[in-house]
Amino acid sequence: MTLKYRKGLKQRARELRKLGTKAEALLWSGLKNKKVLGYKFNRQKPLGNYIVDFYSHELKLVIEIDGISHNEKIGEDKKRQRQIEQLGLTVLRVYDDDVCADPDAAIRFIINWVKEHTSDN
């Protein structure tokens, strides 16, 4: 299944990859190159009307990093998450501060989720 996205998001996703936060860089280093149980992740992936932080097509999993700026847009985040879930995807949220404090723990959290939600691990 190919997930479509709104025109213009691809270029914006490229820009966001260059402007990534410290937490995004730390988490990406643990996700890239199939480091999570052999699953491929993409960074700043356009999906529907949004760009998600990380996405695994095989797992149908979106990972979003929530920072302090998300405190002011909880309603928007819930709406966004509902729309992403309507595409048949699961959204996992990790906190910026937690990733920066212990990136390995954030990766273990994701690995544990994968193990619990797949039959081949």
PLY file of the C-alpha trace (Angstrom):
ply
format ascii 1.0
element vertex 121
property float x
property float y
property float z
element edge 120
property int vertex1
property int vertex2
end_header
0.00 0.00 0.00
1.38 3.37 -1.01
0.52 6.25 1.29
-0.11 9.46 -0.58
0.86 12.89 0.68
0.02 16.48 -0.10
1.98 18.11 -2.91
4.84 20.27 -1.65
5.55 18.23 1.47
8.48 16.38 -0.08
10.56 19.56 -0.39
9.60 20.66 3.13
10.63 17.24 4.47
14.06 17.69 2.89
14.39 21.05 4.61
13.35 19.58 7.97
15.97 16.84 7.68
18.64 19.53 7.45
17.19 21.51 10.39
16.66 18.57 12.75
16.74 18.90 16.52
19.29 17.28 18.81
16.69 14.70 19.89
15.90 13.85 16.25
19.59 13.37 15.49
20.09 11.16 18.55
17.06 9.01 17.83
17.89 8.79 14.13
21.34 7.41 14.95
19.62 4.48 16.68
16.98 3.92 13.99
18.88 4.30 10.72
20.49 1.46 8.80
17.93 -1.07 10.10
19.37 -0.99 13.63
15.97 -1.75 15.20
15.58 -5.49 14.67
16.26 -5.14 10.95
13.38 -2.73 10.24
13.89 0.25 7.95
12.89 3.72 9.16
12.60 6.95 7.20
13.20 10.37 8.70
10.86 13.35 8.13
8.44 11.31 6.02
5.46 12.96 4.28
2.21 11.09 5.07
-1.17 12.48 4.11
-1.19 16.16 5.06
1.70 15.83 7.50
5.38 15.18 7.84
6.15 12.69 10.60
9.47 12.51 12.44
10.14 8.82 11.73
8.26 6.12 9.84
8.61 2.38 9.24
6.50 1.14 6.34
6.97 -2.53 7.34
5.76 -1.88 10.88
3.14 0.73 9.90
4.72 2.72 12.74
5.14 6.47 13.13
7.44 7.83 15.85
6.95 11.42 16.91
9.24 13.40 19.20
7.33 15.80 21.42
9.17 18.82 22.76
8.07 21.75 24.87
6.45 23.39 21.83
3.92 20.55 21.75
2.53 21.63 25.14
0.76 24.51 23.41
-0.70 22.41 20.60
-2.10 19.33 22.30
-5.39 19.64 20.39
-3.59 19.87 17.06
-1.42 16.86 17.93
-4.49 14.77 18.83
-6.20 15.67 15.55
-3.03 14.93 13.60
-2.60 11.60 15.37
-6.21 10.58 14.66
-5.74 11.35 10.96
-2.49 9.39 10.83
-4.13 6.45 12.62
-6.96 6.55 10.05
-4.29 5.62 7.49
-3.86 2.35 9.41
-0.71 3.47 11.23
0.31 3.41 14.88
1.83 6.52 16.47
4.43 6.21 19.25
5.38 9.39 21.08
8.67 10.02 22.86
9.65 13.16 24.70
12.49 15.34 23.50
14.01 15.61 27.00
13.91 11.82 27.47
15.66 11.20 24.15
18.36 13.77 24.94
18.86 12.43 28.47
19.07 8.76 27.46
18.83 7.99 23.74
19.52 4.29 24.38
16.44 4.07 26.63
14.33 5.64 23.89
15.60 3.06 21.39
14.92 0.25 23.90
11.35 1.58 24.27
10.90 1.34 20.50
12.52 -2.11 20.31
10.22 -3.36 23.08
7.19 -2.00 21.21
8.33 -3.76 18.02
8.85 -7.05 19.87
5.39 -6.83 21.46
3.65 -6.01 18.18
5.32 -8.35 15.71
5.23 -12.10 15.53
8.67 -12.61 14.03
10.72 -11.18 16.92
0 1
1 2
2 3
3 4
4 5
5 6
6 7
7 8
8 9
9 10
10 11
11 12
12 13
13 14
14 15
15 16
16 17
17 18
18 19
19 20
20 21
21 22
22 23
23 24
24 25
25 26
26 27
27 28
28 29
29 30
30 31
31 32
32 33
33 34
34 35
35 36
36 37
37 38
38 39
39 40
40 41
41 42
42 43
43 44
44 45
45 46
46 47
47 48
48 49
49 50
50 51
51 52
52 53
53 54
54 55
55 56
56 57
57 58
58 59
59 60
60 61
61 62
62 63
63 64
64 65
65 66
66 67
67 68
68 69
69 70
70 71
71 72
72 73
73 74
74 75
75 76
76 77
77 78
78 79
79 80
80 81
81 82
82 83
83 84
84 85
85 86
86 87
87 88
88 89
89 90
90 91
91 92
92 93
93 94
94 95
95 96
96 97
97 98
98 99
99 100
100 101
101 102
102 103
103 104
104 105
105 106
106 107
107 108
108 109
109 110
110 111
111 112
112 113
113 114
114 115
115 116
116 117
117 118
118 119
119 120
